[in-house]
C-alpha cells in the first residue's frame, strides 16, 4: 500500500496544464463527455497513497465533482 502506483482520476470540469503543479505533475486532458459537459482526466504515477490524498485534496479545492479514481495496473502486470 505504500508503493508507487499509476492513477487515473476523472473530474467534472476543466483543468489545464497550469494546474499540474498543484496536482503533483500529473498529466491533464480535458474533453467533453458527449453531453457538452467538460471532463478532465489526470494520469500519472504517485509515490504513495498520501500523495494520492494530496491530489484529491487539491481537486477538492478546485470545487470539481470527482467522477472516478482508478489504480492502473503496472505495465509489467498487463
MMTF fields as JSON, N, C-alpha, C and O atoms, coordinates in Angstrom:
{
  "mmtfVersion": "1.0.0",
  "mmtfProducer": "UNKNOWN",
  "numBonds": 311,
  "numAtoms": 312,
  "numGroups": 78,
  "numChains": 1,
  "numModels": 1,
  "chainsPerModel": [1],
  "groupsPerChain": [78],
  "chainIdList": ["A"],
  "bondAtomList": [4, 2, 8, 6, 12, 10, 16, 14, 20, 18, 24, 22, 28, 26, 32, 30, 36, 34, 40, 38, 44, 42, 48, 46, 52, 50, 56, 54, 60, 58, 64, 62, 68, 66, 72, 70, 76, 74, 80, 78, 84, 82, 88, 86, 92, 90, 96, 94, 100, 98, 104, 102, 108, 106, 112, 110, 116, 114, 120, 118, 124, 122, 128, 126, 132, 130, 136, 134, 140, 138, 144, 142, 148, 146, 152, 150, 156, 154, 160, 158, 164, 162, 168, 166, 172, 170, 176, 174, 180, 178, 184, 182, 188, 186, 192, 190, 196, 194, 200, 198, 204, 202, 208, 206, 212, 210, 216, 214, 220, 218, 224, 222, 228, 226, 232, 230, 236, 234, 240, 238, 244, 242, 248, 246, 252, 250, 256, 254, 260, 258, 264, 262, 268, 266, 272, 270, 276, 274, 280, 278, 284, 282, 288, 286, 292, 290, 296, 294, 300, 298, 304, 302, 308, 306],
  "bondOrderList": [1, 1, 1, 1, 1, 1, 1, 1, 1, 1, 1, 1, 1, 1, 1, 1, 1, 1, 1, 1, 1, 1, 1, 1, 1, 1, 1, 1, 1, 1, 1, 1, 1, 1, 1, 1, 1, 1, 1, 1, 1, 1, 1, 1, 1, 1, 1, 1, 1, 1, 1, 1, 1, 1, 1, 1, 1, 1, 1, 1, 1, 1, 1, 1, 1, 1, 1, 1, 1, 1, 1, 1, 1, 1, 1, 1, 1],
  "groupList": [{"groupName": "UNK", "atomNameList": ["N", "CA", "C", "O"], "elementList": ["N", "C", "C", "O"], "formalChargeList": [0, 0, 0, 0], "bondAtomList": [1, 0, 2, 1, 3, 2], "bondOrderList": [1, 1, 2], "singleLetterCode": "X", "chemCompType": "L-PEPTIDE LINKING"}],
  "groupTypeList": [0, 0, 0, 0, 0, 0, 0, 0, 0, 0, 0, 0, 0, 0, 0, 0, 0, 0, 0, 0, 0, 0, 0, 0, 0, 0, 0, 0, 0, 0, 0, 0, 0, 0, 0, 0, 0, 0, 0, 0, 0, 0, 0, 0, 0, 0, 0, 0, 0, 0, 0, 0, 0, 0, 0, 0, 0, 0, 0, 0, 0, 0, 0, 0, 0, 0, 0, 0, 0, 0, 0, 0, 0, 0, 0, 0, 0, 0],
  "groupIdList": [1, 2, 3, 4, 5, 6, 7, 8, 9, 10, 11, 12, 13, 14, 15, 16, 17, 18, 19, 20, 21, 22, 23, 24, 25, 26, 27, 28, 29, 30, 31, 32, 33, 34, 35, 36, 37, 38, 39, 40, 41, 42, 43, 44, 45, 46, 47, 48, 49, 50, 51, 52, 53, 54, 55, 56, 57, 58, 59, 60, 61, 62, 63, 64, 65, 66, 67, 68, 69, 70, 71, 72, 73, 74, 75, 76, 77, 78],
  "secStructList": [7, 7, 1, 7, 3, 3, 3, 3, 3, 3, 3, 3, 1, 7, 7, 7, 4, 4, 4, 4, 4, 4, 4, 6, 6, 7, 3, 3, 3, 3, 3, 3, 7, 1, 1, 1, 7, 3, 3, 3, 3, 3, 3, 3, 3, 3, 1, 1, 2, 2, 2, 2, 2, 2, 2, 2, 2, 2, 2, 2, 2, 6, 6, 7, 7, 3, 3, 3, 3, 3, 3, 3, 7, 7, 4, 4, 4, 7],
  "xCoordList": [0.808, 0.0, 0.857, 0.363, 2.112, 2.964, 3.8, 4.62, 3.605, 4.405, 3.831, 2.646, 4.703, 4.274, 3.274, 3.361, 2.326, 1.324, 0.887, 1.006, 0.382, -0.15, -1.654, -2.353, -2.138, -3.554, -4.151, -3.472, -5.435, -6.228, -7.416, -8.193, -7.54, -8.581, -9.402, -8.845, -10.729, -11.612, -12.465, -13.009, -12.577, -13.416, -14.283, -13.896, -15.456, -16.304, -15.82, -15.781, -15.452, -14.921, -13.637, -13.12, -13.138, -11.954, -10.76, -10.812, -9.692, -8.397, -7.455, -7.674, -6.412, -5.432, -4.033, -3.854, -3.056, -1.681, -1.132, -0.22, -1.657, -1.211, -1.549, -0.906, -2.542, -2.957, -2.088, -2.17, -1.267, -0.486, 0.454, 0.672, 1.013, 1.943, 1.244, 1.853, -0.003, -0.758, -1.21, -1.654, -1.094, -1.581, -0.433, -0.577, 0.693, 1.881, 2.374, 2.922, 2.178, 2.707, 1.972, 2.475, 0.789, 0.033, -0.35, -0.612, -0.381, -0.808, -2.316, -3.052, -2.755, -4.161, -4.676, -4.074, -5.797, -6.5, -7.932, -8.569, -8.437, -9.825, -10.571, -10.04, -11.805, -12.651, -14.101, -14.388, -15.0, -16.424, -16.858, -16.303, -17.859, -18.306, -19.358, -19.917, -19.639, -20.649, -21.954, -22.747, -22.179, -23.386, -23.06, -23.911, -21.819, -21.414, -20.76, -20.301, -20.708, -20.062, -18.573, -18.199, -17.724, -16.286, -15.907, -16.432, -14.981, -14.432, -12.916, -12.391, -12.222, -10.758, -10.283, -10.809, -9.28, -8.681, -7.226, -6.452, -6.866, -5.491, -4.886, -5.539, -3.643, -2.981, -1.534, -0.863, -1.057, 0.337, 0.66, -0.222, 1.945, 2.424, 2.573, 3.092, 2.103, 2.238, 3.03, 2.886, 3.87, 4.766, 4.065, 4.579, 2.889, 2.181, 0.758, 0.372, -0.013, -1.398, -1.513, -2.52, -0.514, -0.533, -0.486, -1.151, 0.297, 0.348, -0.994, -1.447, -1.637, -2.966, -3.948, -4.733, -3.908, -4.796, -4.506, -5.427, -3.24, -2.888, -3.489, -3.976, -3.462, -4.059, -5.572, -6.161, -6.198, -7.643, -8.018, -9.042, -7.199, -7.444, -7.339, -8.156, -6.334, -6.187, -7.391, -7.888, -7.86, -9.034, -10.263, -11.095, -10.375, -11.474, -11.433, -12.473, -10.223, -10.068, -10.511, -10.865, -10.497, -10.999, -12.525, -13.121, -13.163, -14.622, -15.147, -16.19, -14.403, -14.814, -15.325, -14.654, -16.501, -17.012, -16.107, -15.717, -15.788, -14.965, -15.83, -16.885, -15.393, -16.136, -15.575, -16.332, -14.236, -13.641, -12.169, -11.494, -11.701, -10.276, -9.949, -10.564, -8.979, -8.592, -7.098, -6.301, -6.724, -5.327, -5.052, -5.66, -4.144, -3.838, -2.825, -1.916, -2.97, -2.001, -0.636, -0.518, 0.396, 1.754, 1.828, 1.149, 2.655, 2.834, 3.371, 3.097, 4.139, 4.669, 3.562, 3.719, 2.434, 1.337, 0.371, -0.448, 0.431, -0.543, -0.088, -0.798],
  "yCoordList": [-1.188, 0.0, 1.261, 2.332, 1.162, 2.331, 2.484, 3.397, 1.592, 1.626, 2.602, 2.934, 3.051, 3.936, 3.206, 1.992, 3.96, 3.388, 4.456, 5.652, 4.01, 4.904, 5.026, 4.03, 6.275, 6.539, 7.298, 8.079, 7.056, 7.837, 8.381, 7.622, 9.701, 10.381, 11.217, 11.954, 11.103, 11.891, 12.815, 12.405, 14.071, 15.064, 15.77, 15.904, 16.221, 17.027, 18.463, 19.05, 19.02, 20.378, 20.394, 19.35, 21.58, 21.733, 22.186, 23.195, 21.409, 21.774, 22.014, 21.493, 22.798, 22.984, 22.711, 22.423, 22.801, 22.442, 23.328, 22.91, 24.531, 25.4, 24.793, 25.118, 23.927, 23.302, 22.096, 21.606, 21.615, 20.39, 20.504, 19.517, 21.684, 21.842, 21.55, 20.962, 21.945, 21.678, 20.228, 19.76, 19.516, 18.141, 17.155, 16.16, 17.439, 16.576, 16.236, 15.157, 17.163, 16.98, 15.959, 15.557, 15.527, 14.559, 15.195, 16.395, 14.386, 14.909, 15.142, 14.43, 16.154, 16.541, 16.589, 17.217, 15.917, 16.002, 16.411, 15.86, 17.378, 17.798, 17.557, 17.782, 17.097, 16.842, 16.954, 16.978, 17.022, 16.991, 15.54, 14.641, 15.324, 13.952, 13.44, 12.364, 14.19, 13.777, 14.518, 14.631, 15.026, 15.808, 17.295, 18.1, 17.647, 19.044, 19.471, 20.608, 18.578, 18.9, 18.57, 17.508, 19.471, 19.181, 18.155, 18.166, 17.273, 16.287, 16.329, 16.302, 16.395, 16.363, 15.03, 14.523, 14.474, 13.214, 13.468, 13.991, 13.093, 13.202, 11.814, 10.833, 11.733, 10.444, 10.622, 11.561, 9.732, 9.813, 8.901, 8.319, 8.793, 7.955, 8.806, 9.921, 8.249, 8.896, 7.963, 6.743, 8.536, 7.692, 6.843, 5.794, 7.284, 6.541, 7.077, 8.019, 6.472, 6.893, 8.259, 8.946, 8.66, 10.006, 11.053, 12.085, 10.792, 11.705, 11.718, 12.773, 10.55, 10.481, 11.339, 12.083, 11.24, 12.064, 13.55, 14.366, 13.907, 15.305, 15.8, 16.929, 14.973, 15.338, 15.482, 16.442, 14.535, 14.609, 15.854, 16.485, 16.199, 17.417, 18.664, 19.578, 18.696, 19.829, 19.932, 21.029, 18.791, 18.805, 19.308, 20.015, 18.949, 19.448, 20.975, 21.634, 21.526, 22.984, 23.653, 24.832, 22.912, 23.443, 23.357, 23.9, 22.686, 22.506, 21.769, 22.122, 20.731, 19.932, 18.578, 17.923, 18.145, 16.841, 15.707, 15.658, 14.812, 13.648, 12.595, 12.232, 12.099, 11.068, 9.677, 8.724, 9.554, 8.235, 8.366, 9.329, 7.363, 7.205, 5.748, 4.847, 5.517, 4.159, 3.985, 4.826, 2.887, 2.498, 1.634, 0.577, 2.083, 1.39, 0.279, 0.454, -0.852, -1.938, -1.545, -0.774, -2.091, -1.894, -2.459, -3.433, -1.844, -2.339, -3.768, -4.544, -4.12, -5.479, -6.507, -7.686, -6.051, -6.952, -7.164, -8.081, -6.352, -6.486, -7.455, -7.681],
  "zCoordList": [0.0, 0.0, 0.0, -0.353, 0.382, 0.402, -0.846, -0.935, -1.827, -3.04, -4.056, -4.029, -4.951, -6.033, -6.92, -7.107, -7.462, -8.36, -9.35, -9.086, -10.488, -11.51, -11.283, -11.095, -11.304, -11.076, -12.244, -12.91, -12.483, -13.426, -12.634, -12.054, -12.622, -11.855, -12.83, -13.644, -12.748, -13.609, -12.755, -11.729, -13.19, -12.514, -13.546, -14.707, -13.116, -13.984, -13.891, -12.81, -15.034, -15.092, -15.896, -16.293, -16.126, -16.98, -16.141, -15.437, -16.24, -15.673, -16.843, -17.937, -16.618, -17.687, -17.161, -15.977, -18.027, -17.664, -16.549, -15.836, -16.381, -15.281, -13.916, -12.918, -13.869, -12.612, -12.244, -11.117, -13.162, -12.942, -11.745, -11.041, -11.502, -10.378, -9.047, -8.153, -8.904, -7.669, -7.593, -6.544, -8.719, -8.797, -9.002, -9.712, -8.38, -8.369, -9.767, -9.992, -10.715, -12.055, -12.903, -13.953, -12.471, -13.26, -14.6, -14.669, -15.659, -16.955, -16.906, -16.221, -17.648, -17.637, -19.066, -19.936, -19.297, -20.574, -20.279, -19.382, -21.036, -20.88, -22.183, -23.27, -22.058, -23.214, -22.767, -21.571, -23.719, -23.403, -23.249, -23.883, -22.397, -22.119, -23.086, -22.874, -24.141, -25.105, -24.925, -25.86, -23.718, -23.473, -23.351, -22.973, -23.676, -23.625, -22.319, -22.204, -21.33, -20.053, -20.127, -20.625, -19.636, -19.654, -18.582, -17.469, -18.956, -18.029, -18.182, -19.295, -17.049, -17.062, -16.514, -15.524, -17.177, -16.754, -16.384, -17.185, -15.17, -14.691, -14.728, -14.371, -15.158, -15.258, -14.815, -15.243, -13.966, -13.569, -12.409, -11.777, -12.147, -11.052, -9.802, -9.84, -8.696, -7.396, -6.481, -6.563, -5.606, -4.801, -3.746, -3.359, -3.273, -2.236, -2.104, -2.797, -1.211, -1.055, -0.384, -0.56, 0.372, 0.948, -0.166, -0.078, -1.21, -2.354, -3.076, -3.522, -3.197, -3.802, -3.014, -3.601, -1.708, -0.88, -1.074, -1.052, -1.262, -1.524, -2.829, -2.896, -3.864, -5.152, -4.988, -5.484, -4.296, -4.092, -3.28, -3.544, -2.307, -1.524, -2.411, -2.299, -3.288, -4.203, -5.135, -5.39, -5.644, -6.513, -5.765, -6.335, -4.504, -3.675, -3.602, -3.591, -3.553, -3.529, -4.812, -4.806, -5.924, -7.195, -7.275, -8.205, -6.318, -6.273, -7.506, -8.054, -7.938, -9.083, -8.596, -7.798, -9.059, -8.64, -9.123, -10.29, -8.214, -8.517, -9.193, -8.672, -10.352, -11.082, -10.833, -10.651, -10.825, -10.592, -10.226, -10.587, -9.496, -9.175, -9.453, -8.881, -10.331, -10.68, -10.474, -10.89, -9.83, -9.741, -10.967, -11.137, -11.81, -13.051, -12.788, -11.977, -13.458, -13.269, -13.799, -14.751, -13.165, -13.668, -15.07, -15.394, -15.903, -17.273, -17.257, -18.172, -16.215, -16.096, -15.838, -16.157, -15.254, -14.888, -16.033, -15.967, -17.086, -18.162, -19.214, -20.193]
}
